[in-house]
Amino acid sequence: MQSRDLKESGRRWIAEIVFSSKKRMLGEDLLSKKFSAQKVESGLKVMFYNQFLIQSWEWVL
């Protein structure tokens, strides 16, 4: 059981870094009031963040 916990926590830090950097860059608040609009807004934020990452890494490749 303990080795499983270590394995899962070993992967969790990667997700925490991604969420933290996205929040730092785009903010953690949503401006939309309706839940359906919040889903769209959060999806757009993720797409914008991914596009930013792709463009920022193009010069490396």
N, C-alpha and C positions, 0 to 999 in steps of 0.2 A: 504494500500500500504506500509506503513512504517513497519508494522509487518512482511510482506513478505520479505522486504529488510533485516531485522534483522535475520530472519530465514535463508536466503541464505548466509549471511555473517557468520553466526554461523557454517555453514558447510564448507565454503571456507577455513578457516584457517587450517583445517585438510589436505586438498589437498596441500596447500602452504608448510606445514611442510614436507610432503612426497617429493615434488619436490625439496625443498631446501636441504634436507638431501641426496637425490640421486645426485644432482649436486655437493654437497660438496665431496661426496665419489668418484664419477666417472668423475667429470668434466662436464662442460656444452658444450664443443666443440665436434663436430663430425669431424673425420678425412677424411671421405669419401667425394668424389667430386660429384658423381652422386646421384640423389635423391633416386633412388631405393636402392642404397647401404646405404644411410643415414637411410632409413627406417629399413633396416636389422640391421644396427649398433645400432640404438636406441632401437630396440626390444631386441637385445642381452644385452644391458646395463640394461634394465628393468628386463630381466630374471636373470641376474647376481645379481642384487640388491635384487630381491625377494628371490633367493637362499641363499644369505648372511643373510637375515633376518630370514629365516627358520632355518638355522644352528645356528645362534647366539641365538635363543630362545629355541633350543632343550634342553639345560642344565636347563632351568627354568621348563620345563614340566617334 
